[in-house]
């Protein structure tokens, strides 16, 4: 229901600013459009530090999730990102309770600490050409498994640092560079294939 949200227009699309005054939903389904125009972006800090949000669905027309968009939403455990998403900004989902994450193949940029300090158990990255910044998944102590796509060439500095529960990671043969401290503190890592 678009009336749940506040929007602002940018040229031929809208960006979502957060909930409308006095509105709230535990299960957020971002609408695909508003007033006949697509919603292309979730703005910086749109839902930051809001307790009670349990799940979020991001439709294909949303291209960017802004800095700190869901930062500190500690009850957020389910996230669905659709093909079409292009960019996930710094600390967008920092300190949430997301458990399982699939990053679509259309994502090109994932900024620093985007999914750090969450409750991730598994991560599947489908975007082989993405520029992933440092410490993107750092300090996910419950993270057990990671699947990386064939064609991915590098793992950035600190990408999985302090993921003490990480047991397995599928490293594609295309990986040529592993950054400093990429797996620092991954004391349970026993299997790479």
Backbone bond lengths (Angstrom), bond angles and torsions (degrees), N, CA, C in turn:
res aa  C-N    CA-C-N  psi(-1)  N-CA   C-N-CA  omega(-1)  CA-C   N-CA-C  phi
1 X - - - 1.453 - - 1.529 109.13 -
2 X 1.323 117.98 109.03 1.472 121.10 -178.21 1.527 114.26 -58.12
3 X 1.321 118.47 -22.01 1.467 119.38 -179.15 1.528 112.54 -68.59
4 X 1.334 117.17 -13.14 1.469 121.47 176.22 1.529 112.15 -68.64
5 X 1.333 116.33 -22.73 1.455 120.68 -166.96 1.526 113.54 -117.26
6 X 1.341 114.83 159.74 1.465 123.41 171.00 1.528 107.39 -101.92
7 X 1.329 116.91 141.92 1.458 121.89 -179.20 1.523 110.11 -131.90
8 X 1.327 114.92 159.84 1.448 121.58 169.30 1.524 105.91 -138.50
9 X 1.308 116.72 151.05 1.465 121.13 -175.14 1.520 110.90 -97.31
10 X 1.344 115.16 141.53 1.461 122.99 172.81 1.528 105.32 -128.28
11 X 1.287 118.53 107.05 1.473 123.46 178.94 1.536 110.68 53.10
12 X 1.338 117.12 -102.46 1.467 120.91 -175.18 1.522 113.08 -112.47
13 X 1.314 117.61 22.61 1.468 120.73 177.34 1.527 109.25 -151.46
14 X 1.309 115.27 171.40 1.458 121.57 178.87 1.517 110.56 -112.28
15 X 1.323 115.09 155.37 1.456 119.64 165.40 1.517 107.94 -119.20
16 X 1.321 114.45 144.62 1.452 122.16 -175.99 1.522 109.15 -89.18
17 X 1.324 116.78 126.36 1.465 122.12 -176.23 1.528 113.48 -93.62
18 X 1.322 118.02 -19.89 1.462 122.23 -176.81 1.511 109.46 141.29
19 X 1.309 115.70 -164.36 1.459 120.57 178.32 1.522 111.00 -72.79
20 X 1.328 116.98 147.48 1.461 121.95 170.12 1.520 108.14 -65.57
21 X 1.296 117.28 155.72 1.461 122.34 -179.53 1.530 110.84 -54.03
22 X 1.316 115.57 126.82 1.455 121.63 178.15 1.519 115.13 79.74
23 X 1.331 118.43 2.38 1.471 122.21 -178.09 1.526 109.98 -105.07
24 X 1.350 115.18 152.63 1.458 121.26 178.03 1.522 108.69 -162.35
25 X 1.319 117.16 149.92 1.465 123.10 173.17 1.518 108.32 -146.66
26 X 1.319 116.73 136.26 1.463 121.10 178.03 1.527 110.87 -75.28
27 X 1.329 116.18 -34.01 1.465 122.05 179.32 1.522 107.44 -112.67
28 X 1.325 115.88 108.37 1.464 121.62 -174.26 1.527 109.72 -96.74
29 X 1.311 114.86 123.80 1.466 121.51 169.76 1.524 105.16 -114.59
30 X 1.322 115.51 107.99 1.465 120.02 -179.53 1.526 107.67 -68.15
31 X 1.315 118.18 125.95 1.470 119.40 178.95 1.524 111.37 -67.25
32 X 1.333 115.45 152.78 1.464 119.19 179.88 1.519 112.33 -76.70
33 X 1.336 116.17 -28.41 1.455 118.45 -177.60 1.526 110.73 -148.11
34 X 1.322 113.97 166.48 1.457 122.25 177.07 1.528 106.93 -146.12
35 X 1.309 116.99 128.69 1.474 121.64 -177.54 1.529 112.72 50.79
36 X 1.341 115.82 37.32 1.459 120.85 176.59 1.511 116.17 81.28
37 X 1.337 117.48 -1.11 1.471 120.78 179.01 1.526 109.68 -114.03
38 X 1.337 117.32 148.54 1.467 119.75 -179.01 1.529 112.48 -68.28
39 X 1.306 114.64 151.46 1.470 120.89 170.93 1.521 105.44 -94.17
40 X 1.323 116.28 111.00 1.456 121.79 -171.31 1.520 113.95 -100.22
41 X 1.334 117.75 -14.32 1.459 119.12 -172.35 1.524 110.91 -151.88
42 X 1.316 114.92 143.50 1.463 121.47 167.82 1.519 105.16 -101.59
43 X 1.311 116.07 119.23 1.459 121.81 -169.26 1.535 112.46 -72.19
44 X 1.335 116.08 161.03 1.467 122.93 177.36 1.526 110.14 -52.00
45 X 1.324 116.38 135.66 1.468 123.75 175.38 1.528 114.39 61.23
46 X 1.328 118.87 17.75 1.469 122.15 -173.95 1.528 113.03 -53.43
47 X 1.327 117.29 -43.10 1.466 121.18 -177.85 1.535 111.59 -126.57
48 X 1.311 117.55 18.01 1.471 122.32 -174.09 1.523 112.08 -54.46
49 X 1.325 114.13 135.65 1.472 123.89 173.70 1.523 114.68 59.37
50 X 1.324 117.64 27.83 1.467 120.74 175.97 1.524 109.87 -94.21
51 X 1.297 117.25 113.16 1.450 121.41 174.14 1.515 109.11 -74.43
52 X 1.326 116.21 156.17 1.453 121.14 175.52 1.514 114.67 96.00
53 X 1.336 118.72 -14.92 1.461 119.95 175.68 1.523 107.46 -76.59
54 X 1.340 116.48 121.87 1.472 121.71 -175.80 1.526 112.81 -100.80
55 X 1.338 116.63 -40.07 1.462 119.48 -176.80 1.519 110.38 -144.36
56 X 1.346 114.88 152.89 1.461 121.58 -179.97 1.522 108.67 -139.04
57 X 1.341 114.99 131.63 1.464 121.72 172.83 1.522 107.56 -113.26
58 X 1.335 116.46 124.37 1.458 123.13 178.94 1.536 107.13 -106.52
59 X 1.343 118.80 115.76 1.467 121.08 -177.43 1.532 112.32 -75.23
60 X 1.347 116.61 167.96 1.475 121.20 -175.05 1.523 115.46 -61.46
61 X 1.325 118.46 -26.75 1.461 119.71 -176.99 1.527 113.32 -76.27
62 X 1.330 118.46 -16.97 1.475 120.34 177.33 1.530 107.89 -74.56
63 X 1.326 115.31 119.47 1.467 121.48 -176.42 1.524 112.86 -97.13
64 X 1.331 116.88 -26.82 1.473 119.69 -175.08 1.519 110.29 -140.04
65 X 1.329 114.80 137.71 1.464 122.25 172.15 1.525 105.24 -111.47
66 X 1.316 116.65 117.33 1.459 122.83 -171.51 1.521 115.00 -72.26
67 X 1.319 114.01 169.08 1.459 123.19 180.00 1.534 110.11 -56.38
68 X 1.321 115.34 130.81 1.471 123.35 177.29 1.528 113.49 59.25
69 X 1.324 118.91 21.48 1.469 121.99 -174.63 1.531 112.31 -53.81
70 X 1.329 117.02 -42.15 1.468 121.58 179.26 1.538 110.84 -123.05
71 X 1.307 116.52 20.65 1.467 123.05 -179.08 1.534 109.88 -52.17
72 X 1.325 115.89 130.18 1.458 120.77 173.26 1.515 115.18 71.92
73 X 1.323 118.58 12.47 1.478 120.64 174.85 1.528 107.08 -78.92
74 X 1.314 115.35 79.05 1.470 121.84 -167.59 1.523 114.14 -65.81
75 X 1.326 119.34 -16.87 1.463 121.33 178.06 1.525 112.81 -92.57
76 X 1.325 117.81 -6.91 1.461 122.03 -177.84 1.524 109.92 -72.21
77 X 1.348 116.35 110.55 1.463 119.87 -177.15 1.532 113.06 -116.25
78 X 1.330 117.67 -17.21 1.466 120.19 -178.10 1.522 109.82 -124.86
79 X 1.343 115.62 127.06 1.461 122.02 -179.04 1.518 108.89 -134.71
80 X 1.332 116.38 128.40 1.463 121.41 174.64 1.522 107.54 -117.60
81 X 1.332 114.98 117.42 1.465 122.37 177.40 1.525 107.23 -105.92
82 X 1.323 117.20 127.03 1.470 121.18 -177.20 1.523 112.24 -91.20
83 X 1.342 114.99 154.63 1.459 120.88 170.57 1.523 106.80 -57.65
84 X 1.302 117.79 135.85 1.460 123.22 -176.47 1.524 110.55 121.07
85 X 1.340 115.90 -26.19 1.465 120.30 177.27 1.521 108.94 -63.84
86 X 1.343 116.51 136.73 1.460 122.52 -175.03 1.524 112.81 -110.34
87 X 1.344 117.33 -41.30 1.459 120.70 -171.43 1.524 111.78 -141.30
88 X 1.338 115.64 136.50 1.460 123.08 173.84 1.525 106.26 -120.61
89 X 1.328 116.06 115.22 1.461 120.64 -173.03 1.539 113.11 -82.28
90 X 1.316 113.89 173.64 1.456 124.24 -176.30 1.532 111.98 -51.55
91 X 1.329 114.94 130.99 1.466 123.96 175.33 1.532 113.33 53.96
92 X 1.327 117.55 27.31 1.471 121.34 -176.99 1.527 112.20 -57.36
93 X 1.331 117.27 -37.66 1.468 121.42 -178.68 1.532 111.16 -125.43
94 X 1.308 117.06 24.16 1.458 122.38 -178.90 1.538 110.32 -59.11
95 X 1.331 115.46 134.94 1.465 122.55 174.77 1.534 113.00 60.16
96 X 1.348 114.86 44.84 1.464 120.53 171.17 1.523 107.49 -107.65
97 X 1.321 116.69 -177.92 1.467 121.06 179.74 1.525 112.24 -110.77
98 X 1.334 116.90 25.27 1.467 121.31 179.11 1.525 108.59 -57.81
99 X 1.348 116.14 131.95 1.458 121.04 -176.37 1.522 113.40 -101.42
100 X 1.317 116.80 -44.26 1.467 121.43 -177.83 1.523 108.57 -126.42
101 X 1.319 116.20 133.28 1.451 120.79 -173.09 1.520 110.49 -133.07
102 X 1.341 115.24 130.15 1.460 121.77 171.45 1.527 106.50 -121.02
103 X 1.319 116.15 119.87 1.461 121.65 179.19 1.524 108.05 -97.39
104 X 1.348 117.29 119.61 1.470 121.42 -174.82 1.526 113.80 -61.94
105 X 1.321 114.72 158.71 1.471 121.26 -178.25 1.519 112.81 -67.82
106 X 1.332 118.07 -18.12 1.465 121.35 -177.16 1.526 113.60 -82.70
107 X 1.318 117.53 -9.43 1.471 120.69 -178.88 1.527 109.26 -70.54
108 X 1.333 116.16 131.33 1.466 122.38 -178.10 1.525 111.22 -113.36
109 X 1.340 117.51 -27.34 1.466 121.01 -177.62 1.527 109.33 -133.45
110 X 1.334 115.33 128.14 1.466 121.65 170.20 1.521 105.99 -128.00
111 X 1.326 115.40 116.59 1.464 120.43 -174.11 1.533 112.85 -84.06
112 X 1.316 114.78 170.46 1.458 125.54 -176.71 1.538 112.23 -49.87
113 X 1.313 116.57 133.39 1.466 124.81 173.37 1.532 114.23 61.12
114 X 1.323 118.99 20.33 1.466 122.42 -174.72 1.526 112.92 -55.79
115 X 1.324 117.04 -39.09 1.465 121.37 -179.21 1.526 111.29 -125.21
116 X 1.290 116.84 29.00 1.465 121.27 -178.36 1.523 110.76 -78.44
117 X 1.324 114.42 149.75 1.465 122.42 174.04 1.534 112.48 60.08
118 X 1.322 115.53 39.28 1.467 121.30 176.63 1.526 108.49 -101.84
119 X 1.316 116.61 -164.46 1.468 122.17 177.47 1.527 110.05 -115.06
120 X 1.337 115.85 31.79 1.458 121.08 -176.40 1.525 112.24 -58.14
121 X 1.342 115.10 136.68 1.461 122.05 173.30 1.524 110.43 -107.60
122 X 1.345 115.70 -36.39 1.466 119.30 177.85 1.521 110.07 -142.02
123 X 1.330 114.61 146.46 1.455 122.45 177.86 1.520 107.97 -132.39
124 X 1.329 115.74 129.25 1.461 122.25 172.51 1.520 106.19 -120.41
125 X 1.326 115.53 118.93 1.462 121.28 178.81 1.524 107.21 -106.05
126 X 1.330 116.81 120.89 1.463 121.45 -178.37 1.521 112.80 -101.62
127 X 1.334 117.30 -11.01 1.468 121.74 -174.78 1.532 110.52 -91.60
128 X 1.317 116.40 103.97 1.464 119.77 -175.53 1.526 113.06 -78.48
129 X 1.335 118.09 -22.56 1.460 120.94 -176.12 1.523 114.16 -101.55
130 X 1.305 117.47 7.71 1.470 120.57 -174.86 1.531 111.85 -69.09
131 X 1.336 114.37 145.52 1.459 120.94 170.28 1.522 105.68 -92.55
132 X 1.317 115.47 107.53 1.460 121.55 -177.06 1.517 108.36 -105.69
133 X 1.321 116.51 121.52 1.470 121.99 -177.29 1.526 111.48 -81.96
134 X 1.327 115.74 169.67 1.454 123.21 -174.59 1.523 115.05 -59.09
135 X 1.301 114.71 148.42 1.459 124.30 173.48 1.532 113.98 58.76
136 X 1.303 116.89 26.79 1.465 121.66 -175.53 1.518 112.73 -56.26
137 X 1.325 117.38 -40.71 1.467 121.40 -177.41 1.532 111.49 -116.64
138 X 1.299 117.90 16.93 1.469 122.29 -174.80 1.525 111.83 -60.52
139 X 1.320 114.56 149.52 1.465 123.92 173.10 1.525 112.78 61.32
140 X 1.323 116.14 37.51 1.466 121.55 169.69 1.529 105.94 -101.21
141 X 1.303 116.08 83.62 1.467 121.12 -171.91 1.525 113.38 -66.99
142 X 1.335 118.43 -17.88 1.466 122.19 178.33 1.527 112.85 -91.00
143 X 1.334 116.91 -8.06 1.465 120.77 -177.71 1.525 110.19 -62.89
144 X 1.347 115.74 124.81 1.461 121.34 -178.11 1.518 113.11 -109.92
145 X 1.352 117.08 -37.06 1.466 118.69 -175.79 1.519 111.51 -140.24
146 X 1.347 113.59 146.63 1.461 121.88 179.41 1.520 107.79 -135.21
147 X 1.338 115.25 134.84 1.459 121.06 175.01 1.526 107.59 -120.17
148 X 1.338 115.23 123.01 1.458 122.23 -179.95 1.524 108.95 -107.80
149 X 1.337 118.36 149.87 1.462 120.82 -176.29 1.533 113.20 -81.51
150 X 1.329 114.79 148.72 1.460 120.00 171.08 1.522 106.66 -62.45
151 X 1.309 117.16 137.01 1.461 122.05 -177.94 1.517 112.64 104.67
152 X 1.325 116.92 -21.01 1.465 120.16 175.86 1.519 107.77 -67.03
153 X 1.340 117.01 134.19 1.467 119.32 -174.19 1.521 114.26 -108.94
154 X 1.336 117.97 -17.82 1.462 117.04 -177.67 1.526 112.04 -145.98
155 X 1.317 113.55 153.32 1.462 122.79 172.93 1.526 104.84 -117.08
156 X 1.322 116.16 121.80 1.461 120.15 -171.96 1.527 112.64 -74.23
157 X 1.303 115.43 166.84 1.461 122.94 179.04 1.525 110.50 -57.56
158 X 1.303 115.97 130.34 1.455 122.04 175.63 1.517 115.44 67.39
159 X 1.316 118.16 11.41 1.470 121.69 -172.37 1.523 112.97 -51.53
160 X 1.325 117.43 -43.01 1.466 121.65 -179.90 1.530 111.48 -121.36
161 X 1.308 117.62 23.21 1.467 120.10 -177.21 1.530 110.91 -62.01
162 X 1.311 114.83 144.41 1.461 123.70 179.20 1.522 113.76 61.22
163 X 1.336 116.97 25.98 1.468 121.69 172.35 1.524 106.19 -93.24
164 X 1.311 115.69 74.44 1.466 121.92 -169.47 1.526 113.87 -64.15
165 X 1.326 119.13 -19.81 1.458 121.76 178.93 1.519 113.84 -91.56
166 X 1.352 117.70 -4.77 1.463 121.01 -177.10 1.521 110.50 -62.43
167 X 1.345 115.66 119.21 1.465 121.55 -177.29 1.518 112.64 -106.53
168 X 1.347 116.69 -39.68 1.464 119.62 -177.56 1.521 110.85 -135.47
169 X 1.336 114.08 145.66 1.460 120.83 173.52 1.519 107.62 -143.33
170 X 1.324 115.15 131.99 1.459 120.84 176.54 1.511 108.34 -89.75
171 X 1.341 116.79 104.41 1.468 122.07 179.55 1.527 108.69 -93.75
172 X 1.324 117.84 115.25 1.462 118.96 178.35 1.523 111.27 -68.26
173 X 1.317 116.62 154.73 1.461 121.35 179.88 1.521 112.06 -63.42
174 X 1.322 117.32 -18.40 1.463 121.23 -178.39 1.533 113.30 -74.14
175 X 1.337 118.62 -11.63 1.475 121.46 -179.81 1.531 109.11 -66.82
176 X 1.337 115.47 123.23 1.468 120.73 178.41 1.519 112.16 -115.79
177 X 1.351 117.10 -18.80 1.456 120.88 -176.85 1.524 110.42 -135.13
178 X 1.330 114.94 131.07 1.465 120.98 172.37 1.526 106.22 -122.51
179 X 1.336 115.37 118.61 1.458 121.57 -175.85 1.517 113.46 -69.80
180 X 1.334 115.16 164.81 1.458 121.61 178.27 1.521 110.88 -55.05
181 X 1.295 115.72 138.49 1.467 123.54 173.96 1.527 113.80 57.92
182 X 1.331 117.70 21.02 1.464 121.21 -178.48 1.522 111.70 -56.03
183 X 1.346 116.72 -36.02 1.463 121.23 -179.03 1.530 111.66 -122.16
184 X 1.309 116.85 23.31 1.462 121.65 179.67 1.530 110.04 -60.56
185 X 1.315 116.02 129.50 1.464 120.59 178.57 1.521 113.79 81.36
186 X 1.318 118.24 8.11 1.467 121.98 177.15 1.529 108.27 -87.35
187 X 1.316 115.41 71.12 1.467 122.66 -171.08 1.518 113.21 -70.07
188 X 1.333 118.87 -18.19 1.471 121.81 -178.89 1.509 113.04 -97.10
189 X 1.336 117.83 -2.60 1.456 121.02 -176.25 1.521 110.10 -65.38
190 X 1.344 114.09 112.94 1.460 120.12 -175.56 1.511 112.07 -119.55
191 X 1.318 118.15 -19.52 1.444 119.11 -172.52 1.522 110.79 -139.15
192 X 1.319 115.79 120.21 1.461 121.88 169.40 1.510 106.89 -120.87
193 X 1.294 115.98 134.67 1.465 118.66 179.02 1.501 109.92 -134.65
